[in-house]
Amino acid sequence: MTRIPHETSGEPNPLTALTLDGLRRRTSMKWRTYPEDVLPLWVAEMDVPLAEPIVRTLTEALEAGDTGYPAGTAYAEALAAFAEKRWGWGELAVERTAIVPDVMLGVVEMLKLVTGPGDAVVVNSPVYPPFYDFVRHLDRRVVEAPLGADARIGPGVLEDAFRQAVAGGRRAALLLCSPHNPTGTVHTAGELSAVAALAERYGVRVVADEIHAPLVLGAADFVPYLSVPGGERGLSLMSASKAWNLAGLKAALAVAGPEAAADLARMPEEVGHGPSHLGVLAHTAALREGTAWLDALLAGLDANRRLLTALLAEHLPAIRYRPGDATYLAWLDCRALGLGDDPAQVFLEHGRVALNPGPPFGTGGAGHARLNLATSPEVITEAVRRMAVAVERAERARNGTGPDGALR
């Protein structure tokens, strides 16, 4: 594949467009889970206005009363065009796609196609907590293949997990997070090819969650799993929801490799009734007309990544942070602070800043926290200040000297 460079965007940084007071008027999970004195930098919602093409598309649909059931292949066609322009991948076949309600429900349906009750699903921990929740709810077993200290997939570790997963002749799947949440790791073509080769050797089916694919910030290239040698039997879930902040407008696409088309064809028709028609319209508009907005967002996220690095070095140098090449999530190693397995609880209790706790991400999550970078530089600056205060207060509490008064 030939990578197509991102175009320079003439749009303003969407991360600086909204005020904190305005954001607090939102009624979504990010802004309603905690009291108003808490800065929420946790769940994957972005503090941005919607891209203008999305607003226009939804407004026109509402004015026309176009609020029925989804139909057609416009979403898949838009994704195929985006994939070819953005990633140089021209092999996304519209006829091997199906709309699903969202990525995780799509994951469930794909796992149903390639595994049965009691079978194993391998995950690369630390990883997005719903991987554990949805897999177990589906009556499958989770087998971990932890990432290495460099946050990359180790072939030996993965092979051991595959061997365990298929023991006794059972079917198994790898639920691959690509790019990886929470580390921001972008798997290389070589790494994905090695995954595909191991999967073929052990008869493990790969289901790739590629929801963060448009959010590559650094010099790394996103490589679709289905594009690598051996990926022909894979299944992928893709969506515009993370990159354009459309979680409340439900829609995603299941994409099959050439040798997995028959599997996808077995998915029950009623699954396609779950996506929102307005969601499909919004996601299609994002992929077709929202790339300038996306590029402005990526530039803003890259600046926020550098800002967080500098702030932590100045105020919390004991926190280890390796900026990932993708996503708007920062994975913070707080173990040197001595705050226990769940430093996010300390930051919340003593600093009134909400991050995602590390332990639910599985092996490798203890002592870590996940911070959402998709906000304004001012909010990030204040959050790090509060985190530093929280560490000071926790130290005073351990020493028996007590707090030093109200948070300033």
N, C-alpha and C positions, 0 to 999 in steps of 0.2 A: 504494500500500500504506500501511496505517496501522501505525506501530510500536507494539507492545505493551510498555510499560516492564517492566523486570525487577522481580520481586517481592523485597521485603526477605527475606533468608534468616535463619532462626533457627539454622542449623547453624554449628558452629565452623569456623574457617579450616582446611581440610585440609592446607595447606602447613606448618602448625606442629604437626602431629599425630605426626610420626615423628622419631626421633633419628638422628643421623648413624651411630651404631654399628648401629642396626637396619637402616638403608638399606644399609650395607656388607655385610649378609648376603644381599642380593638377588643373583640369579645372571643377571640380564639384561645386555644389551650395555652399558648405561650404567655399570654397576658392576663389570664384569669386563674391560673393554678396557684399563684403565690400572692401575698398581700402587696399593696402598692409600694411599700418601702423596699421591696426586693427588686434588684435588677435581674431580669430573666435572660440568661445566655445559655439556654439548655436545649430544648426541643428544636428540631430542624425546621423552623420557620424563619424567614428573612424579614428584616426591618426595612422593607422597600415598597414603593408604589408599584402597581402592575405596569408592565410594558404597554405602551399606547395601543399597539395592534390588538392586544388581548382585550383591553377595555372596549375598543371600538367594535370588535367582533361580538362580544357579549351584549353590548348595548343594542346593536342591530338585531341580534337574536331575540332579545327581550321585547324590543319595540314591535317585532314581527310576530310575537307570540310563538316563536320557534323553540318550544320547550318540551318536545316529545321524546321519543326513543332514538338512540343513536343508530346510524345506518351508514353503509358505504365504507370505502377504504381510504378516505382523504387523510386520516391520521397516519396510516401506514405509508402512504405516498409521500407525505411531508417528512416523516422520519427517514425514509430511504433517501430523499434528496438531501436532507441535512447530513446524513451519515456519509454520503459521497463527497459533499463539499467540505465537511469539517474534518473527517477522519480518512478521506481517500478510500472509503469502503463502498464499492459499487455493487456489492453482491447481496444486499438486503432485498430479498424477494417478497413483494407485497402478498403474493399468494401463499406464503408460508408465515403469515402473521394472523393474530386474532386479538381483538380488544378484550381486555379484562378490567375488573373494577379498579384495581390499583396494583402496585408491584407485589406487595406481600400476599394479597389474595391470589394473584397470578402465580406466585411461587408455590402456594399450597396446591393449586390445580396442576402445575407441572410436576410436583412431587407425587401427586396421586397417579399421574400417568406412568411414572417410571419406577415407583417403589410401592410396597404394600405395608399394611399394619405390622409393626414390630421391626421393620427394616431400619437400617442405619442411614443417617444423613451426616456427612462430614462437614464441619465448619472450621474456618481458620480464626481462632480466637487470638486476641480479644476482638469481638465482632458485635455488630448491631444487635442489641438484646432481643428484639422480636424474632430473630433467627431461632433462638432457643424456644421462645414461647409458642410460635406457630408450629414448629416441628413437633414439639411434645404434644400440643393440642391435636395434632394430626395422627397421634399414636405412632410416631416414629422415634427412634433412639438417636440422640445426639452423640457423635464421636468427634472429639476435638483434635485438630492438627494445628497446634499453636504456631503463630508466626515467630520468626527468629528475633534476636535482639535488634536486628536491623529493620524490623517490621516487614520482612519479606517472607514468602512461602519457601520453606525448606523441603526439597524433594524427598529427603530421607524421612522426615517427620510425616510428610503427606503419605508416603508409601506405607509406613507403619499403620497409619490410620485407615488407609484403604484395606490393608490386609486384615485388620481387626473388623472392619465394617462388613466384609464379604465372607467372614468365617462361617462355616457351615453351609455354604452355598447360597447365602441370602443375597437378595438384590440390595443395591446401595446407591446413594447419590452424593455428589459434592455440591453444597450450596455455596457458590463462589461469590464473594462480594468484590466487585470490580468497577471502578476504583474502590479501595477498601475504606470502610467506615468502622472504626474512628480514626485510623492512622493517616488517612489521605494517601496511602501507597497506590501508585499506578503500576500495575503489573506489566512487565515488558512482554514483547512478542515471544522472546525465548522462554521466559517463565511460564507463559500460558501454553506454549507448545509442549513444555515438559509436563505440565498438568494434564494436557490432553493425552499425551503418550502413556502416562501412568493410569489415567482413567480407562484407556483402551486395554491396557495390560490386565487390569483387575476387573473389567466389566462394570465400572462405576459410571453412572450417567451424571453429566454436569448440568446444573441449572445455575445460570449466572444472573445475579442481581446487578444490573448496570445502570441503576437510576442516577448515579452521580457522574455519568460519562461526559455530559457537556461541561462539567465544572473542573476541568484541568487547568491549573493556574501556572504551573512552571514550564520548564523546557521539555518535560516528559510528553510522550504521545499516548493518547488513549488507543488501545488496541481491542476491538471487539472480539470476544472469545470465539464467536462463530467464524471469524476470519482466519484463525490460525490453523496450520496443518493438524488434523485430528479433531478439530472442533465441529466437524460435520454432524456429529450425533448430539450436539449440545442444544440446549434450550436457553433462551435469554429473555429477561424482562427489562423493558425500557420504558421511560416516561419523561415527559417534560416537567413533571411536578416539582422536583427539587430545584432545577436550574432557574425556573421562572416563578417559583413560590406559588404553586397551584395545588397544594395539598388538599384544599377544601373543594376543588373541582376535580372529582374523581375520574381518572382514566389512565390506562397504561396499555402497552402492547406486549404480547407474547410473540417471540420470534423463534422460529425453528431453523436449525441447520438442515442442509439437503437430506441427510439421512435420518432426520427426526420429524420430517413432515407428517409421516403416518401417525406418530405419537400425538402431535398437535391436533390432527384431524379427529382424534378420539375425544377431545375435550367436549363436554356437554354443551349443547347450544345455549342453554340458559345462562351459562357463565357470562356470555356476551351481553346479557340484558342488564348486568350490574353497573357498568360505567354510566356516568352522567352524560347526556347529550351535550349539555353546556360544557362539561369538562372536555369532551372530545373536540368541540369547537375551539375552546381556549388553547388546548395543547397543540392543535393543528396550526393555529395562528402564531403561537410562540415559535414553533419550528420553522414556519415559512417566512415570518416577517419580524421575528424578535431577536435576530442575531446581533444587531447593533447594540441593542439594550444589553444583551448577554455579554458582549465584549466590554462594555462600560462596567458592568458588574464585576467581571473577572479582574479588570484593572483595579477596581476598588478593593476587592478581596485580597489581591496581591499586596496592596499597600497596607491593609489591615494585618496581614500575616507578618510583614516586616515590623509594623508598629508593635504588635504583641511580643515579638522577639526582643525588641529593644526595651520594652517596659518590664518584661520579666527579668532581663539581665540587670536592670537598674534596681528594681524593687523586690524581686523574689528570685535571686540567682540560684537558689537551691532547686527550683523547679526545672526539670529537664524537658525541653520542648524541641522536637525535630519537625520543622514545618513540612507538611506533606505536599505533594504535587497536585492534589485534587481535593475536592469538597470545600466546604466553608466551616469545617470542624477542626479544632485543635485538640490534640491528645496530650494531656499534661501529666508527666511523671512526677508526682509529688512525694515520693517515698522518702526522700532525704529530709523532708520537713518534719517527719515524725508525727504525722496527723492520723495514723492508723490506716485501715483498709479503705475508709470512705472519707477522703479529704473534702469532697463536695459538701458533706454535712457540716463540717467545720466552717467552710466558707459561707454557707447559708446561715448558720446559727450566729456566728460572730461577725460576719461581714455583710450580710443581707444581699448576697449575690448567688444566684441559682445556676449551678452547672449540673451536668449529668454525672451521677456517681459511677465510678469505675467498675465495682464488683459485678453488676449485671452483665457486663460485656464478656464474662467468662474468664477462663485462665489468662492471666496477664493483665487483668483489670484492677486487681487490688492495689490500692495506693495511687490510683490514677483518677483523673476527672476529665470530662469532655466539655470544651468551651465552644460556643457558637460564635464565629467571627463575622457573621452576616448582619452587622449592625454598624453604627457610626463610630468613627475614631474616638469621639468624646465618650461614648458609652464604654468602649473597651478600656480607655484610660481610667475611667472611674471604677470599672470593675476590678482592674488590677490593683488600684489603690485600696479598694475595700478588701480584696484578698490579702494584701499585705497587712492591713489592720487586723484581719481575722487571725492571721498567724501570730501576730504580737499578742493578741488577747488570749489565744489558746495557750501560748507559752506562759503568760501570767497566771492563767488558771491552773496550769500544771505545777507552777511554782508556789501556788497558794497566795499570790498577791492580789488576785481579783481583777476585774475589768477596770478600765480607766474612764468610765463614763460613757456618754452617748456617742454613737458613731458620728464622726464629723465629716 
